[in-house]
Structures are given as C-alpha cells and as structure tokens.
Amino acid sequence: MTDDGMGLSDVDLLGQDSGMVLASRFILSARSPVFQRMLNRHFRKANASTISCNLGSDALSVLVDFC
C-alpha cells in the first residue's frame, strides 16, 4: 500500500488499467453499501490491502472522491 502523506488511507483500489487509488475503508463503508459489503469481515477481500476493481483508476478516483 502506498502512503497518502496523511496516513488516512488503509486500502489501495487497483483499477483495470493498473492505476492505484488510495482510500479509507471506514469512509468507503460508511458512504457506500457496496463497499460496506465488500469490506465486511465475512467477505473474502475484507482484509486485503489491495482490492482489484472492474473500473479504470480514473473512475475509481471519482468514486472515492464522491464518497
């Protein structure tokens, strides 16, 4: 995982284009029911530091900014 300079990110979202987007599990879970289920402790990827997504990194960045 890369550092965001503030220590607030705890997960990297890997886009289809191999770009990385830094994010906070807490913020994603609080703002998105999809990420809440994905980051739930019962989900296979819940403890992964990097999660592959079926979106490009530009779209992931917009999604994270929206959250």
Long-range contacts (C-beta under 8 A, 24 or more apart in sequence): 1-49, 1-50, 10-49, 11-39, 11-48, 11-49, 11-50, 11-51, 12-49, 12-50, 12-51, 13-50, 13-51, 13-53, 13-57, 13-60, 13-64, 14-50, 14-51, 14-52, 14-53, 15-53, 15-55, 15-56, 15-57, 15-58, 15-59, 15-60, 16-53, 16-54, 16-55, 16-56, 17-56, 17-57, 18-57, 19-56, 19-57, 19-58, 19-60, 20-50, 20-57, 21-57, 21-60, 21-61, 21-64, 22-64, 23-64, 23-67, 27-67, 28-64, 28-67, 31-66, 31-67, 32-67, 35-67
